[in-house]
Amino acid sequence: MKNQEIRTFGRRHGKKLSERKSFLVEKVLPGLIPNESESNDILEIGFGAGEHVRELAHEFSNKIIIGAEPFVNGVAALLSAICDEKNQIKSEYKNIRIWPDDVRLMLNNTKFKFSEIWILHPDPWPKARHEKRRLLNSDFLNLLANNLADNGKIIIGTDHWGYYDWICEQVSKTNLLQNDSEIEIIKTRYQEKNMAQTSEPKYLILTNKN
């Protein structure tokens, strides 16, 4: 298979960063890039402002939590939240690592294995002409499956039920098993917006068949 250009749809840069956030991105972020030599247990893809990444860091303080987010404003927001007034990482967030780029670049070029991979409220790209831009197609799901540890799981949440049905169709083309589930997680600002105006999010838990 020929290598294809990896595209991330949307803006990588939003509004101008504050002086402090710019400093954190330039000086603190390089020390938080994931390292294969560490025990990399949990990955969250597209973490937004990082609320759930921080929750995972609290809940699994003995594990490394990697957040992948290509948009610099989200990365800066997480850095601001996990650093104190002296721009040092707070002790409760020492287990957080950040991949500030398209996650496919990391997964295609490393041998990370994760016990959990979280994807909460990905952009549903609801218009038919934009369907090809959806991240959770069968090829991407297979890539995630290859990076699951034994008995690992992929947790996907969306409040767009049309996207949910589309993801289920994509799962059927993979070597993953699907389990629908109602799970309690921290509400992110994206969930609270509920752009699809549905009654509640739907979740999938996926595991490898073998």
Secondary structure, 3 states (H helix, E strand, C coil): CCCCCCCCCCCCCCCCCCHHHHHHHHHHHHHHCCCCCCCEEEEEECCCCCHHHHHHHHHCCCCEEEEECCCHHHHHHHHHHHECCCCCECHHHCCEEEECCCHHHHHHHCCCCEEEEEEECCCCCCCHHHHHHCCCCHHHHHHHHHCEEEEEEEEEEECCHHHHHHHHHHHCCCCEEEEEECCCCCCCHHHHHCCCCCCCCEEEEEEECC
